[in-house]
Structures are given as structure tokens and as C-alpha cells.
């Protein structure tokens, strides 16, 4: 398991939340 830096984790979370917003907007 790779430990993510806070920056990487925040970036991944931001990408996931944007994708989720797109899916729920349909």
C-alpha cells in the first residue's frame, strides 16, 4: 500500500467529487 501525500489525496478527492457531481447531474 502506498501512502499518499496530502496534496495527492486532495487532488484525487477533488477529481472524484467532480466525477460524482457529473454523474448525479444526469
mmCIF file as Biopython writes it, N, C-alpha, C and O atoms, coordinates in Angstrom:
data_model
#
loop_
_atom_site.group_PDB
_atom_site.id
_atom_site.type_symbol
_atom_site.label_atom_id
_atom_site.label_alt_id
_atom_site.label_comp_id
_atom_site.label_asym_id
_atom_site.label_entity_id
_atom_site.label_seq_id
_atom_site.pdbx_PDB_ins_code
_atom_site.Cartn_x
_atom_site.Cartn_y
_atom_site.Cartn_z
_atom_site.occupancy
_atom_site.B_iso_or_equiv
_atom_site.auth_seq_id
_atom_site.auth_asym_id
_atom_site.pdbx_PDB_model_num
ATOM 1   N N  . UNK A ? 1  ? 0.849   -1.201 0.000   1.0 0.0 1  A 1 
ATOM 2   C CA . UNK A ? 1  ? 0.000   0.000  0.000   1.0 0.0 1  A 1 
ATOM 3   C C  . UNK A ? 1  ? 0.879   1.244  0.000   1.0 0.0 1  A 1 
ATOM 4   O O  . UNK A ? 1  ? 1.836   1.358  0.766   1.0 0.0 1  A 1 
ATOM 5   N N  . UNK A ? 2  ? 0.524   2.163  -0.878  1.0 0.0 2  A 1 
ATOM 6   C CA . UNK A ? 2  ? 1.312   3.394  -0.979  1.0 0.0 2  A 1 
ATOM 7   C C  . UNK A ? 2  ? 0.647   4.514  -0.194  1.0 0.0 2  A 1 
ATOM 8   O O  . UNK A ? 2  ? -0.554  4.749  -0.319  1.0 0.0 2  A 1 
ATOM 9   N N  . UNK A ? 3  ? 1.439   5.195  0.609   1.0 0.0 3  A 1 
ATOM 10  C CA . UNK A ? 3  ? 0.896   6.323  1.372   1.0 0.0 3  A 1 
ATOM 11  C C  . UNK A ? 3  ? 0.851   7.554  0.477   1.0 0.0 3  A 1 
ATOM 12  O O  . UNK A ? 3  ? 1.855   7.942  -0.120  1.0 0.0 3  A 1 
ATOM 13  N N  . UNK A ? 4  ? -0.304  8.147  0.397   1.0 0.0 4  A 1 
ATOM 14  C CA . UNK A ? 4  ? -0.444  9.335  -0.444  1.0 0.0 4  A 1 
ATOM 15  C C  . UNK A ? 4  ? -0.116  10.589 0.344   1.0 0.0 4  A 1 
ATOM 16  O O  . UNK A ? 4  ? -0.436  10.702 1.528   1.0 0.0 4  A 1 
ATOM 17  N N  . UNK A ? 5  ? 0.519   11.513 -0.323  1.0 0.0 5  A 1 
ATOM 18  C CA . UNK A ? 5  ? 0.756   12.809 0.318   1.0 0.0 5  A 1 
ATOM 19  C C  . UNK A ? 5  ? -0.573  13.546 0.388   1.0 0.0 5  A 1 
ATOM 20  O O  . UNK A ? 5  ? -1.487  13.239 -0.377  1.0 0.0 5  A 1 
ATOM 21  N N  . UNK A ? 6  ? -0.693  14.498 1.278   1.0 0.0 6  A 1 
ATOM 22  C CA . UNK A ? 6  ? -1.950  15.240 1.428   1.0 0.0 6  A 1 
ATOM 23  C C  . UNK A ? 6  ? -2.354  15.887 0.113   1.0 0.0 6  A 1 
ATOM 24  O O  . UNK A ? 6  ? -3.538  15.937 -0.222  1.0 0.0 6  A 1 
ATOM 25  N N  . UNK A ? 7  ? -1.372  16.382 -0.631  1.0 0.0 7  A 1 
ATOM 26  C CA . UNK A ? 7  ? -1.665  17.044 -1.904  1.0 0.0 7  A 1 
ATOM 27  C C  . UNK A ? 7  ? -2.247  16.047 -2.899  1.0 0.0 7  A 1 
ATOM 28  O O  . UNK A ? 7  ? -3.232  16.339 -3.577  1.0 0.0 7  A 1 
ATOM 29  N N  . UNK A ? 8  ? -1.635  14.877 -2.983  1.0 0.0 8  A 1 
ATOM 30  C CA . UNK A ? 8  ? -2.117  13.863 -3.919  1.0 0.0 8  A 1 
ATOM 31  C C  . UNK A ? 8  ? -3.510  13.388 -3.529  1.0 0.0 8  A 1 
ATOM 32  O O  . UNK A ? 8  ? -4.371  13.189 -4.386  1.0 0.0 8  A 1 
ATOM 33  N N  . UNK A ? 9  ? -3.722  13.207 -2.228  1.0 0.0 9  A 1 
ATOM 34  C CA . UNK A ? 9  ? -5.018  12.751 -1.746  1.0 0.0 9  A 1 
ATOM 35  C C  . UNK A ? 9  ? -6.091  13.797 -2.038  1.0 0.0 9  A 1 
ATOM 36  O O  . UNK A ? 9  ? -7.200  13.457 -2.451  1.0 0.0 9  A 1 
ATOM 37  N N  . UNK A ? 10 ? -5.760  15.061 -1.823  1.0 0.0 10 A 1 
ATOM 38  C CA . UNK A ? 10 ? -6.709  16.143 -2.079  1.0 0.0 10 A 1 
ATOM 39  C C  . UNK A ? 10 ? -7.040  16.212 -3.563  1.0 0.0 10 A 1 
ATOM 40  O O  . UNK A ? 10 ? -8.188  16.451 -3.939  1.0 0.0 10 A 1 
ATOM 41  N N  . UNK A ? 11 ? -6.032  16.004 -4.406  1.0 0.0 11 A 1 
ATOM 42  C CA . UNK A ? 11 ? -6.249  16.048 -5.854  1.0 0.0 11 A 1 
ATOM 43  C C  . UNK A ? 11 ? -7.160  14.904 -6.291  1.0 0.0 11 A 1 
ATOM 44  O O  . UNK A ? 11 ? -8.066  15.093 -7.102  1.0 0.0 11 A 1 
ATOM 45  N N  . UNK A ? 12 ? -6.910  13.728 -5.749  1.0 0.0 12 A 1 
ATOM 46  C CA . UNK A ? 12 ? -7.724  12.565 -6.097  1.0 0.0 12 A 1 
ATOM 47  C C  . UNK A ? 12 ? -9.159  12.755 -5.618  1.0 0.0 12 A 1 
ATOM 48  O O  . UNK A ? 12 ? -10.104 12.413 -6.329  1.0 0.0 12 A 1 
ATOM 49  N N  . UNK A ? 13 ? -9.320  13.297 -4.423  1.0 0.0 13 A 1 
ATOM 50  C CA . UNK A ? 13 ? -10.651 13.529 -3.873  1.0 0.0 13 A 1 
ATOM 51  C C  . UNK A ? 13 ? -11.405 14.563 -4.702  1.0 0.0 13 A 1 
ATOM 52  O O  . UNK A ? 13 ? -12.604 14.419 -4.942  1.0 0.0 13 A 1 
ATOM 53  N N  . UNK A ? 14 ? -10.695 15.614 -5.142  1.0 0.0 14 A 1 
ATOM 54  C CA . UNK A ? 14 ? -11.308 16.654 -5.961  1.0 0.0 14 A 1 
ATOM 55  C C  . UNK A ? 14 ? -11.779 16.064 -7.282  1.0 0.0 14 A 1 
ATOM 56  O O  . UNK A ? 14 ? -12.870 16.388 -7.750  1.0 0.0 14 A 1 
ATOM 57  N N  . UNK A ? 15 ? -10.974 15.207 -7.883  1.0 0.0 15 A 1 
ATOM 58  C CA . UNK A ? 15 ? -11.335 14.576 -9.149  1.0 0.0 15 A 1 
ATOM 59  C C  . UNK A ? 15 ? -12.553 13.674 -8.966  1.0 0.0 15 A 1 
ATOM 60  O O  . UNK A ? 15 ? -13.459 13.661 -9.799  1.0 0.0 15 A 1 
ATOM 61  N N  . UNK A ? 16 ? -12.563 12.925 -7.874  1.0 0.0 16 A 1 
ATOM 62  C CA . UNK A ? 16 ? -13.671 12.014 -7.606  1.0 0.0 16 A 1 
ATOM 63  C C  . UNK A ? 16 ? -14.965 12.781 -7.362  1.0 0.0 16 A 1 
ATOM 64  O O  . UNK A ? 16 ? -16.026 12.385 -7.846  1.0 0.0 16 A 1 
ATOM 65  N N  . UNK A ? 17 ? -14.880 13.873 -6.614  1.0 0.0 17 A 1 
ATOM 66  C CA . UNK A ? 17 ? -16.076 14.658 -6.314  1.0 0.0 17 A 1 
ATOM 67  C C  . UNK A ? 17 ? -16.628 15.303 -7.578  1.0 0.0 17 A 1 
ATOM 68  O O  . UNK A ? 17 ? -17.844 15.415 -7.735  1.0 0.0 17 A 1 
ATOM 69  N N  . UNK A ? 18 ? -15.749 15.729 -8.481  1.0 0.0 18 A 1 
ATOM 70  C CA . UNK A ? 18 ? -16.220 16.318 -9.744  1.0 0.0 18 A 1 
ATOM 71  C C  . UNK A ? 18 ? -16.909 15.270 -10.593 1.0 0.0 18 A 1 
ATOM 72  O O  . UNK A ? 18 ? -17.939 15.542 -11.209 1.0 0.0 18 A 1 
ATOM 73  N N  . UNK A ? 19 ? -16.340 14.065 -10.630 1.0 0.0 19 A 1 
ATOM 74  C CA . UNK A ? 19 ? -16.938 12.982 -11.410 1.0 0.0 19 A 1 
ATOM 75  C C  . UNK A ? 19 ? -18.300 12.618 -10.820 1.0 0.0 19 A 1 
ATOM 76  O O  . UNK A ? 19 ? -19.246 12.348 -11.559 1.0 0.0 19 A 1 
ATOM 77  N N  . UNK A ? 20 ? -18.397 12.610 -9.498  1.0 0.0 20 A 1 
ATOM 78  C CA . UNK A ? 20 ? -19.647 12.280 -8.821  1.0 0.0 20 A 1 
ATOM 79  C C  . UNK A ? 20 ? -20.706 13.333 -9.139  1.0 0.0 20 A 1 
ATOM 80  O O  . UNK A ? 20 ? -21.868 13.002 -9.373  1.0 0.0 20 A 1 
ATOM 81  N N  . UNK A ? 21 ? -20.299 14.603 -9.145  1.0 0.0 21 A 1 
ATOM 82  C CA . UNK A ? 21 ? -21.235 15.679 -9.475  1.0 0.0 21 A 1 
ATOM 83  C C  . UNK A ? 21 ? -21.753 15.505 -10.899 1.0 0.0 21 A 1 
ATOM 84  O O  . UNK A ? 21 ? -22.930 15.745 -11.167 1.0 0.0 21 A 1 
ATOM 85  N N  . UNK A ? 22 ? -20.881 15.091 -11.808 1.0 0.0 22 A 1 
ATOM 86  C CA . UNK A ? 22 ? -21.284 14.880 -13.197 1.0 0.0 22 A 1 
ATOM 87  C C  . UNK A ? 22 ? -22.297 13.758 -13.301 1.0 0.0 22 A 1 
ATOM 88  O O  . UNK A ? 22 ? -23.282 13.873 -14.032 1.0 0.0 22 A 1 
ATOM 89  N N  . UNK A ? 23 ? -22.063 12.664 -12.572 1.0 0.0 23 A 1 
ATOM 90  C CA . UNK A ? 23 ? -22.972 11.520 -12.628 1.0 0.0 23 A 1 
ATOM 91  C C  . UNK A ? 23 ? -24.341 11.866 -12.060 1.0 0.0 23 A 1 
ATOM 92  O O  . UNK A ? 23 ? -25.366 11.461 -12.609 1.0 0.0 23 A 1 
ATOM 93  N N  . UNK A ? 24 ? -24.360 12.610 -10.969 1.0 0.0 24 A 1 
ATOM 94  C CA . UNK A ? 24 ? -25.634 12.944 -10.333 1.0 0.0 24 A 1 
ATOM 95  C C  . UNK A ? 24 ? -26.371 14.035 -11.095 1.0 0.0 24 A 1 
ATOM 96  O O  . UNK A ? 24 ? -27.568 14.241 -10.894 1.0 0.0 24 A 1 
ATOM 97  N N  . UNK A ? 25 ? -25.652 14.737 -11.971 1.0 0.0 25 A 1 
ATOM 98  C CA . UNK A ? 25 ? -26.279 15.825 -12.727 1.0 0.0 25 A 1 
ATOM 99  C C  . UNK A ? 25 ? -27.070 15.288 -13.916 1.0 0.0 25 A 1 
ATOM 100 O O  . UNK A ? 25 ? -27.873 16.009 -14.508 1.0 0.0 25 A 1 
ATOM 101 N N  . UNK A ? 26 ? -26.841 14.020 -14.264 1.0 0.0 26 A 1 
ATOM 102 C CA . UNK A ? 26 ? -27.540 13.444 -15.409 1.0 0.0 26 A 1 
ATOM 103 C C  . UNK A ? 26 ? -28.998 13.193 -15.090 1.0 0.0 26 A 1 
ATOM 104 O O  . UNK A ? 26 ? -29.742 12.708 -15.943 1.0 0.0 26 A 1 
#
